[in-house]
Amino acid sequence: VLAGVAAGWLPGVAWLPGAEAVPGGGEVLAWRSGVVAGLLATCVLAYDAGGKRTPLGPLLMGGCRFLNVLLGMSVAAGAAGETALATFARHELLVAAGLGLYVVGLTWFARHEAGQSRPSQLVPATVVMMAGIGILGLLHRNLPDQIVPVLRGEGYWWMLVGLLGFTILRRLSMAIADPSPRQVQWAVKHGILSLIMLDAAVALEVSHWSYALGIVALLMPTFLFSYWVYST
């Protein structure tokens, strides 16, 4: 973990003392990746140190995902203005918050996957996951002018997000109807794998389609390693 935090500060070392102008305007802030890496490590250690056995467990895990996404964004140009928060632009925060909230719900859904889960736990966890996907749906209308999305119409973006959300909701509903360990574990595994597809959808929206294809390709090693490492 300490090595990971140190690596988080490496991008800033080349840019010290301060910032560097980047094409298209804005500045790369040398401190951002290191600070986010430190916060991420704190959440990881808090979760593993016993937080996962408390009601704060899902929030800590969601915080890990939120900060993990921001860590990738932290080496881009910082944002300024009324819509920015902590130098992150609104569309960046929406992506991080949507994926983070999705993981909060997914972790909550998986709390008792080894035993008998209760619909009273699974239903609100599902609502939280769908709320996270709903936040991702707001991405298109909040993109800055310099980003030209591949899916030009907002309706197409909502169709893509809705399709992914439907496949996830279908599997979650099966587990709610039959909250046996097997069904819940399958639903959780599907939810984890769907994170890759949600990431790919975001990449497709804000960059060249080849980046989205590269993220989708991560499903191959994921399926391969699942023979030795359990997803849940």
C-alpha positions as YAML, in Angstrom:
chain: A
units: angstrom
residues:
- id: 1
  name: VAL
  ca: [0.00, 0.00, 0.00]
- id: 2
  name: LEU
  ca: [2.85, 2.37, 0.82]
- id: 3
  name: ALA
  ca: [4.42, 1.62, -2.54]
- id: 4
  name: GLY
  ca: [1.11, 2.40, -4.21]
- id: 5
  name: VAL
  ca: [0.88, 5.75, -2.44]
- id: 6
  name: ALA
  ca: [4.47, 6.54, -3.43]
- id: 7
  name: ALA
  ca: [3.64, 5.69, -7.03]
- id: 8
  name: GLY
  ca: [0.71, 8.06, -6.79]
- id: 9
  name: TRP
  ca: [3.13, 10.91, -6.14]
- id: 10
  name: LEU
  ca: [5.42, 10.01, -9.06]
- id: 11
  name: PRO
  ca: [3.49, 11.95, -11.74]
- id: 12
  name: GLY
  ca: [3.87, 15.09, -9.66]
- id: 13
  name: VAL
  ca: [7.63, 14.66, -9.26]
- id: 14
  name: ALA
  ca: [8.22, 15.36, -12.95]
- id: 15
  name: TRP
  ca: [5.99, 18.43, -12.80]
- id: 16
  name: LEU
  ca: [7.29, 20.04, -9.63]
- id: 17
  name: PRO
  ca: [7.34, 22.74, -8.52]
- id: 18
  name: GLY
  ca: [3.64, 23.24, -9.20]
- id: 19
  name: ALA
  ca: [1.92, 22.71, -12.49]
- id: 20
  name: GLU
  ca: [2.38, 22.33, -16.20]
- id: 21
  name: ALA
  ca: [0.30, 23.72, -19.01]
- id: 22
  name: VAL
  ca: [-1.34, 21.11, -21.23]
- id: 23
  name: PRO
  ca: [-2.76, 21.32, -24.76]
- id: 24
  name: GLY
  ca: [-6.34, 22.51, -24.84]
- id: 25
  name: GLY
  ca: [-6.00, 24.71, -21.76]
- id: 26
  name: GLY
  ca: [-5.87, 24.00, -18.08]
- id: 27
  name: GLU
  ca: [-3.03, 22.90, -15.85]
- id: 28
  name: VAL
  ca: [-1.86, 19.56, -14.56]
- id: 29
  name: LEU
  ca: [-1.72, 19.94, -10.79]
- id: 30
  name: ALA
  ca: [1.29, 18.10, -9.42]
- id: 31
  name: TRP
  ca: [-0.24, 17.27, -6.05]
- id: 32
  name: ARG
  ca: [-3.58, 15.79, -7.14]
- id: 33
  name: SER
  ca: [-2.61, 12.18, -7.84]
- id: 34
  name: GLY
  ca: [-0.59, 11.88, -4.63]
- id: 35
  name: VAL
  ca: [-3.34, 13.25, -2.43]
- id: 36
  name: VAL
  ca: [-5.99, 11.04, -4.03]
- id: 37
  name: ALA
  ca: [-3.69, 8.00, -3.73]
- id: 38
  name: GLY
  ca: [-3.26, 8.72, -0.01]
- id: 39
  name: LEU
  ca: [-7.01, 9.02, 0.53]
- id: 40
  name: LEU
  ca: [-7.58, 5.80, -1.42]
- id: 41
  name: ALA
  ca: [-5.02, 3.93, 0.69]
- id: 42
  name: THR
  ca: [-6.72, 5.22, 3.84]
- id: 43
  name: CYS
  ca: [-10.07, 3.83, 2.71]
- id: 44
  name: VAL
  ca: [-8.50, 0.48, 1.79]
- id: 45
  name: LEU
  ca: [-6.79, 0.14, 5.17]
- id: 46
  name: ALA
  ca: [-9.92, 1.24, 7.04]
- id: 47
  name: TYR
  ca: [-11.97, -1.39, 5.21]
- id: 48
  name: ASP
  ca: [-9.49, -4.21, 5.82]
- id: 49
  name: ALA
  ca: [-8.85, -3.19, 9.43]
- id: 50
  name: GLY
  ca: [-12.39, -4.08, 10.41]
- id: 51
  name: GLY
  ca: [-14.56, -1.57, 8.62]
- id: 52
  name: LYS
  ca: [-15.92, -4.27, 6.33]
- id: 53
  name: ARG
  ca: [-17.66, -5.91, 9.30]
- id: 54
  name: THR
  ca: [-19.49, -2.71, 10.23]
- id: 55
  name: PRO
  ca: [-22.38, -0.84, 8.59]
- id: 56
  name: LEU
  ca: [-19.73, 1.49, 7.13]
- id: 57
  name: GLY
  ca: [-18.31, -1.36, 5.03]
- id: 58
  name: PRO
  ca: [-20.29, -0.63, 1.85]
- id: 59
  name: LEU
  ca: [-19.55, 3.09, 2.15]
- id: 60
  name: LEU
  ca: [-15.83, 2.44, 2.52]
- id: 61
  name: MET
  ca: [-15.80, 0.10, -0.47]
- id: 62
  name: GLY
  ca: [-17.76, 2.63, -2.52]
- id: 63
  name: GLY
  ca: [-15.30, 5.29, -1.41]
- id: 64
  name: CYS
  ca: [-12.46, 3.13, -2.68]
- id: 65
  name: ARG
  ca: [-14.07, 2.95, -6.12]
- id: 66
  name: PHE
  ca: [-14.87, 6.68, -6.11]
- id: 67
  name: LEU
  ca: [-11.26, 7.57, -5.31]
- id: 68
  name: ASN
  ca: [-9.90, 4.92, -7.69]
- id: 69
  name: VAL
  ca: [-11.73, 6.59, -10.58]
- id: 70
  name: LEU
  ca: [-10.60, 10.05, -9.47]
- id: 71
  name: LEU
  ca: [-7.01, 8.76, -9.28]
- id: 72
  name: GLY
  ca: [-7.06, 8.07, -13.00]
- id: 73
  name: MET
  ca: [-8.51, 11.51, -13.67]
- id: 74
  name: SER
  ca: [-6.03, 13.27, -11.40]
- id: 75
  name: VAL
  ca: [-3.26, 13.32, -14.02]
- id: 76
  name: ALA
  ca: [-5.46, 15.27, -16.42]
- id: 77
  name: ALA
  ca: [-5.82, 19.03, -16.39]
- id: 78
  name: GLY
  ca: [-7.46, 20.45, -13.29]
- id: 79
  name: ALA
  ca: [-10.79, 22.24, -13.61]
- id: 80
  name: ALA
  ca: [-11.81, 25.62, -12.27]
- id: 81
  name: GLY
  ca: [-15.04, 27.55, -12.01]
- id: 82
  name: GLU
  ca: [-18.35, 27.25, -10.25]
- id: 83
  name: THR
  ca: [-19.03, 23.69, -11.45]
- id: 84
  name: ALA
  ca: [-15.65, 22.33, -10.27]
- id: 85
  name: LEU
  ca: [-15.04, 20.75, -6.88]
- id: 86
  name: ALA
  ca: [-11.52, 20.16, -5.56]
- id: 87
  name: THR
  ca: [-10.25, 20.91, -9.10]
- id: 88
  name: PHE
  ca: [-12.36, 18.08, -10.60]
- id: 89
  name: ALA
  ca: [-14.94, 18.98, -13.24]
- id: 90
  name: ARG
  ca: [-18.61, 18.18, -12.82]
- id: 91
  name: HIS
  ca: [-18.65, 15.43, -15.46]
- id: 92
  name: GLU
  ca: [-15.64, 13.77, -13.80]
- id: 93
  name: LEU
  ca: [-17.32, 13.83, -10.40]
- id: 94
  name: LEU
  ca: [-20.52, 12.40, -11.89]
- id: 95
  name: VAL
  ca: [-18.65, 9.38, -13.28]
- id: 96
  name: ALA
  ca: [-16.76, 8.79, -10.03]
- id: 97
  name: ALA
  ca: [-19.90, 9.25, -7.91]
- id: 98
  name: GLY
  ca: [-22.02, 7.01, -10.13]
- id: 99
  name: LEU
  ca: [-19.54, 4.15, -10.06]
- id: 100
  name: GLY
  ca: [-18.86, 4.68, -6.36]
- id: 101
  name: LEU
  ca: [-22.55, 4.56, -5.47]
- id: 102
  name: TYR
  ca: [-22.99, 1.47, -7.64]
- id: 103
  name: VAL
  ca: [-20.26, -0.28, -5.62]
- id: 104
  name: VAL
  ca: [-21.86, 0.82, -2.34]
- id: 105
  name: GLY
  ca: [-25.05, -0.97, -3.39]
- id: 106
  name: LEU
  ca: [-23.18, -3.99, -4.74]
- id: 107
  name: THR
  ca: [-21.20, -4.39, -1.50]
- id: 108
  name: TRP
  ca: [-24.41, -4.05, 0.51]
- id: 109
  name: PHE
  ca: [-26.07, -6.66, -1.72]
- id: 110
  name: ALA
  ca: [-23.19, -9.08, -1.05]
- id: 111
  name: ARG
  ca: [-23.11, -8.65, 2.76]
- id: 112
  name: HIS
  ca: [-24.57, -12.08, 3.51]
- id: 113
  name: GLU
  ca: [-23.86, -13.90, 0.26]
- id: 114
  name: ALA
  ca: [-22.33, -16.90, 2.05]
- id: 115
  name: GLY
  ca: [-25.53, -17.46, 4.03]
- id: 116
  name: GLN
  ca: [-29.19, -16.68, 3.61]
- id: 117
  name: SER
  ca: [-29.70, -13.12, 2.43]
- id: 118
  name: ARG
  ca: [-32.91, -11.22, 3.15]
- id: 119
  name: PRO
  ca: [-35.00, -9.35, 0.56]
- id: 120
  name: SER
  ca: [-35.19, -6.47, 3.06]
- id: 121
  name: GLN
  ca: [-31.44, -6.06, 2.49]
- id: 122
  name: LEU
  ca: [-31.30, -6.95, -1.20]
- id: 123
  name: VAL
  ca: [-34.06, -4.60, -2.37]
- id: 124
  name: PRO
  ca: [-32.61, -1.33, -1.00]
- id: 125
  name: ALA
  ca: [-29.14, -2.41, -2.13]
- id: 126
  name: THR
  ca: [-30.53, -2.86, -5.64]
- id: 127
  name: VAL
  ca: [-32.09, 0.61, -5.49]
- id: 128
  name: VAL
  ca: [-28.70, 2.09, -4.56]
- id: 129
  name: MET
  ca: [-27.01, 0.29, -7.47]
- id: 130
  name: MET
  ca: [-29.63, 1.54, -9.93]
- id: 131
  name: ALA
  ca: [-29.25, 5.07, -8.52]
- id: 132
  name: GLY
  ca: [-25.53, 4.87, -9.30]
- id: 133
  name: ILE
  ca: [-26.28, 3.86, -12.89]
- id: 134
  name: GLY
  ca: [-28.80, 6.70, -13.06]
- id: 135
  name: ILE
  ca: [-26.08, 9.18, -12.09]
- id: 136
  name: LEU
  ca: [-23.96, 7.85, -14.96]
- id: 137
  name: GLY
  ca: [-26.90, 8.60, -17.24]
- id: 138
  name: LEU
  ca: [-26.45, 12.31, -16.48]
- id: 139
  name: LEU
  ca: [-22.95, 12.29, -17.99]
- id: 140
  name: HIS
  ca: [-23.91, 13.22, -21.56]
- id: 141
  name: ARG
  ca: [-25.62, 16.51, -20.74]
- id: 142
  name: ASN
  ca: [-22.79, 17.56, -18.42]
- id: 143
  name: LEU
  ca: [-19.89, 17.05, -20.82]
- id: 144
  name: PRO
  ca: [-17.77, 20.15, -21.50]
- id: 145
  name: ASP
  ca: [-17.81, 21.64, -24.99]
- id: 146
  name: GLN
  ca: [-14.35, 20.31, -25.88]
- id: 147
  name: ILE
  ca: [-15.52, 16.70, -25.57]
- id: 148
  name: VAL
  ca: [-17.48, 15.49, -28.59]
- id: 149
  name: PRO
  ca: [-19.19, 12.22, -27.57]
- id: 150
  name: VAL
  ca: [-19.26, 9.24, -29.92]
- id: 151
  name: LEU
  ca: [-22.97, 8.87, -29.17]
- id: 152
  name: ARG
  ca: [-24.04, 12.30, -30.38]
- id: 153
  name: GLY
  ca: [-27.59, 12.16, -29.05]
- id: 154
  name: GLU
  ca: [-28.37, 11.98, -25.33]
- id: 155
  name: GLY
  ca: [-31.08, 9.42, -26.06]
- id: 156
  name: TYR
  ca: [-28.49, 6.98, -27.43]
- id: 157
  name: TRP
  ca: [-26.43, 7.35, -24.27]
- id: 158
  name: TRP
  ca: [-29.45, 6.65, -22.10]
- id: 159
  name: MET
  ca: [-30.26, 3.61, -24.25]
- id: 160
  name: LEU
  ca: [-26.76, 2.21, -23.68]
- id: 161
  name: VAL
  ca: [-26.83, 2.89, -19.94]
- id: 162
  name: GLY
  ca: [-30.38, 1.55, -19.70]
- id: 163
  name: LEU
  ca: [-29.45, -1.67, -21.50]
- id: 164
  name: LEU
  ca: [-26.55, -2.30, -19.13]
- id: 165
  name: GLY
  ca: [-28.76, -1.43, -16.16]
- id: 166
  name: PHE
  ca: [-31.47, -3.81, -17.33]
- id: 167
  name: THR
  ca: [-29.09, -6.78, -17.57]
- id: 168
  name: ILE
  ca: [-27.82, -6.05, -14.06]
- id: 169
  name: LEU
  ca: [-31.31, -5.54, -12.64]
- id: 170
  name: ARG
  ca: [-32.50, -8.80, -14.18]
- id: 171
  name: ARG
  ca: [-29.85, -10.80, -12.36]
- id: 172
  name: LEU
  ca: [-30.42, -8.92, -9.10]
- id: 173
  name: SER
  ca: [-34.17, -9.56, -9.33]
- id: 174
  name: MET
  ca: [-33.55, -13.29, -9.69]
- id: 175
  name: ALA
  ca: [-31.56, -13.22, -6.46]
- id: 176
  name: ILE
  ca: [-34.27, -11.21, -4.69]
- id: 177
  name: ALA
  ca: [-36.88, -13.76, -5.75]
- id: 178
  name: ASP
  ca: [-34.64, -16.62, -4.59]
- id: 179
  name: PRO
  ca: [-32.13, -15.25, -2.03]
- id: 180
  name: SER
  ca: [-30.14, -18.48, -1.80]
- id: 181
  name: PRO
  ca: [-26.32, -18.22, -1.57]
- id: 182
  name: ARG
  ca: [-25.91, -19.50, -5.13]
- id: 183
  name: GLN
  ca: [-28.28, -16.96, -6.68]
- id: 184
  name: VAL
  ca: [-26.91, -14.06, -4.65]
- id: 185
  name: GLN
  ca: [-23.31, -14.97, -5.48]
- id: 186
  name: TRP
  ca: [-24.14, -15.19, -9.19]
- id: 187
  name: ALA
  ca: [-25.81, -11.78, -8.99]
- id: 188
  name: VAL
  ca: [-22.78, -10.29, -7.23]
- id: 189
  name: LYS
  ca: [-20.39, -11.80, -9.77]
- id: 190
  name: HIS
  ca: [-22.50, -10.39, -12.59]
- id: 191
  name: GLY
  ca: [-22.47, -7.00, -10.89]
- id: 192
  name: ILE
  ca: [-18.68, -7.04, -10.57]
- id: 193
  name: LEU
  ca: [-18.17, -8.00, -14.21]
- id: 194
  name: SER
  ca: [-20.66, -5.32, -15.24]
- id: 195
  name: LEU
  ca: [-18.32, -2.73, -13.75]
- id: 196
  name: ILE
  ca: [-16.04, -3.38, -16.72]
- id: 197
  name: MET
  ca: [-18.91, -2.74, -19.11]
- id: 198
  name: LEU
  ca: [-19.92, 0.45, -17.31]
- id: 199
  name: ASP
  ca: [-16.32, 1.67, -17.48]
- id: 200
  name: ALA
  ca: [-16.24, 0.84, -21.18]
- id: 201
  name: ALA
  ca: [-19.48, 2.74, -21.74]
- id: 202
  name: VAL
  ca: [-18.01, 5.84, -20.11]
- id: 203
  name: ALA
  ca: [-14.85, 5.53, -22.21]
- id: 204
  name: LEU
  ca: [-16.97, 5.24, -25.35]
- id: 205
  name: GLU
  ca: [-18.82, 8.41, -24.40]
- id: 206
  name: VAL
  ca: [-15.75, 10.59, -23.82]
- id: 207
  name: SER
  ca: [-13.01, 9.17, -26.06]
- id: 208
  name: HIS
  ca: [-12.25, 7.06, -29.12]
- id: 209
  name: TRP
  ca: [-14.09, 3.75, -29.42]
- id: 210
  name: SER
  ca: [-10.79, 1.85, -29.32]
- id: 211
  name: TYR
  ca: [-10.37, 2.70, -25.63]
- id: 212
  name: ALA
  ca: [-13.78, 1.25, -24.87]
- id: 213
  name: LEU
  ca: [-12.86, -1.89, -26.81]
- id: 214
  name: GLY
  ca: [-9.64, -2.22, -24.82]
- id: 215
  name: ILE
  ca: [-11.59, -2.05, -21.55]
- id: 216
  name: VAL
  ca: [-14.09, -4.66, -22.75]
- id: 217
  name: ALA
  ca: [-11.12, -6.93, -23.55]
- id: 218
  name: LEU
  ca: [-10.40, -7.01, -19.81]
- id: 219
  name: LEU
  ca: [-13.29, -9.44, -19.51]
- id: 220
  name: MET
  ca: [-11.04, -12.15, -20.98]
- id: 221
  name: PRO
  ca: [-8.41, -12.22, -18.19]
- id: 222
  name: THR
  ca: [-11.20, -11.71, -15.66]
- id: 223
  name: PHE
  ca: [-12.94, -14.88, -16.78]
- id: 224
  name: LEU
  ca: [-9.58, -16.70, -16.91]
- id: 225
  name: PHE
  ca: [-8.54, -15.79, -13.37]
- id: 226
  name: SER
  ca: [-12.02, -16.57, -12.02]
- id: 227
  name: TYR
  ca: [-11.06, -20.25, -12.17]
- id: 228
  name: TRP
  ca: [-8.56, -19.65, -9.34]
- id: 229
  name: VAL
  ca: [-9.79, -16.50, -7.61]
- id: 230
  name: TYR
  ca: [-13.40, -16.12, -6.50]
- id: 231
  name: SER
  ca: [-15.08, -12.90, -7.57]
- id: 232
  name: THR
  ca: [-17.19, -12.74, -4.40]
...
